[in-house]
Amino acid sequence: MKEMQRQNKWTPPESTVLKTKDWLLQNLKDEKKLKAYYQEIFPEQRINLKKPISLDQPLWNTVCEHPSAFVSVIPNGRVWGEYTIISPDNKLLWDVSYSLNDKPEASPIFQEKELPPIKYLNETVAVIAWAGQGNFYHWFYDILPRIYLLRKSGIKIDRYIVNAYPHHPKTLELLGIPIEKQIHIHHPSKNFHLQAKNLIVPSAKFNNAKWTVDFIRSEFLSKYKVRILPGYERIYISREDASYRKIQNEDIVYDILKKYGFRKVHLGSLPLDMQFSIFHSAKVIISPMSAALSSIAFSQPGTKIIEMVYATGHAFNGFWQTCNYLDMEYYYFTCPIVPPQKEHYNHNDLTVDINKLYKSLELAGINKISN
């Protein structure tokens, strides 16, 4: 391992924030040199999507904007924590760093008076780690697509900085990153502080762009033995084994859904190939808002998705977008939360309006199964 300890030179009051491209232009002083340090892989995009189908008022604007996706080379760049990128002259590169509500001033680094010693690697090191790594959706749609950007850049990489979760190393190996090339960030991450000869940093704010869905679908369908499973044509994704966002009246809901031929599934304990096969087999999927719906990326065109979402507060549009990309039918209906409200707005449990459930099934053309 080509590494050494370096003195910490972090001085928060003197630090400023810049976008990666602006910092490179400022330091290169020659825009002609930029191509060697900054590659735009996908341009900024603005697209119109089909409206979701619902009895409720529209939740989202059908015009979706996706920022450009790029790969940058930061000579002597540094990584602190899990997702904070610092230039060698102490600038926070905020467009490739995570901060609350995407506000640079909310970066956790500005809460630190001093950072730990710097470990220096005389290598080309790429950053894959990003926020939300423990969540199935963010792992698949926000983090793994960074690998695709790195591939497209053509840059030869010695090692990769990755989040340390039990299932991550195996998935990364499947995508061509062997364990010996992985540098793991463990929790708590405040002691992680690494500088590389060349730090390769892909963008990470994709807003569920179509290319991320295409990458995940093609990559995993080619590596797992996804098959059609009899008996999974209509499935209900249950969260009764989860710690939050449960359906309070699930017993009543599932008694109704059984009459329509739905099968209850709990995905958390299933291996990925089984999860993907279930979604690939289903013709109708009904579920509360859940990261488990990430696997609709492996469903077939024409599949009908019915999502139960919050009546107020958090409304996530990623699954509707994915249905648009893959030519599936997306339906939703809103559900009131179960009081009292929890501290995290997306942890509240839901109560299903049974009348809305019946009407949504009718709207989607789902009929009862004859005995």
Salt bridges, closest charged atoms under 4 A:
ASP56 OD1 - LYS356 NZ 2.75
GLU65 OE2 - ARG46 NH1 2.29
GLU82 OE2 - HIS187 NE2 3.43
ASP89 OD2 - LYS91 NZ 3.70
ASP102 OD1 - LYS205 NZ 2.71
GLU112 OE2 - LYS190 NZ 3.12
GLU123 OE1 - ARG159 NE 3.10
ASP142 OD2 - HIS138 ND1 2.69
ASP158 OD1 - LYS156 NZ 3.90
ASP214 OD2 - LYS210 NZ 2.73
GLU219 OE2 - ARG151 NH2 2.90
GLU219 OE2 - LYS223 NZ 2.94
GLU240 OE2 - LYS264 NZ 3.41
GLU240 OE2 - HIS266 NE2 2.63
GLU250 OE2 - LYS264 NZ 3.58
ASP255 OD1 - LYS258 NZ 3.46
ASP349 OD2 - LYS342 NZ 3.63
